[in-house]
Amino acid sequence: MFETGVRQGLDKNNQQGQFGEDYVRVLTSAAGLIWSKDSMDMDGVDLSLKLPGRTARGFSPRIDVQVKTSVRLENRSGRVHFNGLTEPQFNKLAGPDFTVPRYLFVVSVPRHPVDYTDLYTSGLLLRHIGYYMSLDQLEPIAAPQQDRVKAVHIPASNILTAAKLRALVTETAAPSSAGAEL
């Protein structure tokens, strides 16, 4: 029996984060890829995405991603400004020394969870839009502080689609750090 007057379900922050990961999982399925999730987030990876089987790049190429969400993304001068990474989180994505390529995915979401989706006769709509960026060309912070954030400016053209997601995994597209600036 549920108590009356008590909100049931996820709190708003967890619901927003869950929706961000679900947004990526939907695109992953549409791209013909599979996803997996570690039992614990110990190294800044929310999801691993891979193309199963033998490919021109080798067997089962994959990428690791950190998924973030925001209700307040600003698009200025062709760049999406994201201020949601702590310095330690930034360091888990920055630099070239990862065996598996890592990406930051940022999903812009509506302020109210009820607006995350809409159903039309033509299909289901997910709101709003996802962006991606590799931080492999950026230097990790020498002495990261948990209470400080690192702003990241993602090229507004780095829109996450099923085709782009597949290209990131199969490396048919150039890494998206080109034009990255902080």
C-alpha positions, 0 to 999 in steps of 0.5 A: 500500500502506498502512503498518500501525499508522499511522492513515489518514484525517483527524485528529480535528479535521479529521474533526469539522469536516468532519462539521459542514459535512456535517451542514449540507449534508445539511440544505441538500439537504433544504431544497431549497437549494444550497450552495457553498464558496469556494476559500479561507476568507479572510473567515470563510465556510465555506458559502454557501447559496441558493435558486436562481431568482426569489423574493419576496425577489429572485433567488437569495437566500442566506446565508453561514455559519461552521460550528463544532462542539463536543463540549462544548456546555452548555445553561444557562437556555435558552441554548447556551454556545459558546466556540469563536470567536476574537475575529477569527472573531467579528468576521467575523460580528458587526455589521450591515454585511454585504451577504449575511446571515451566521450562526454554525452550531454543531453539537454532535457526539459525542466519538467519530467512530464515533458521528456516524452510525447506520443504522436500518431507518427511515433514517440518523441524524446526531448530535447537533444544530445551532444557528444565530444571527445576530450582526448585533446584536452589536458587533465587538471593537475590537482583536481578539486571535487568542489570545482567545476570545469566548463566544456564547450561542445561544438553545436554541430556535434549532435548525437544521432543513431548514425553519428553514434554508430560512426563514433563506435566504428571510427568512420568519423573523426574524433569530435575534439576538433575545435574543442575549447575551454 
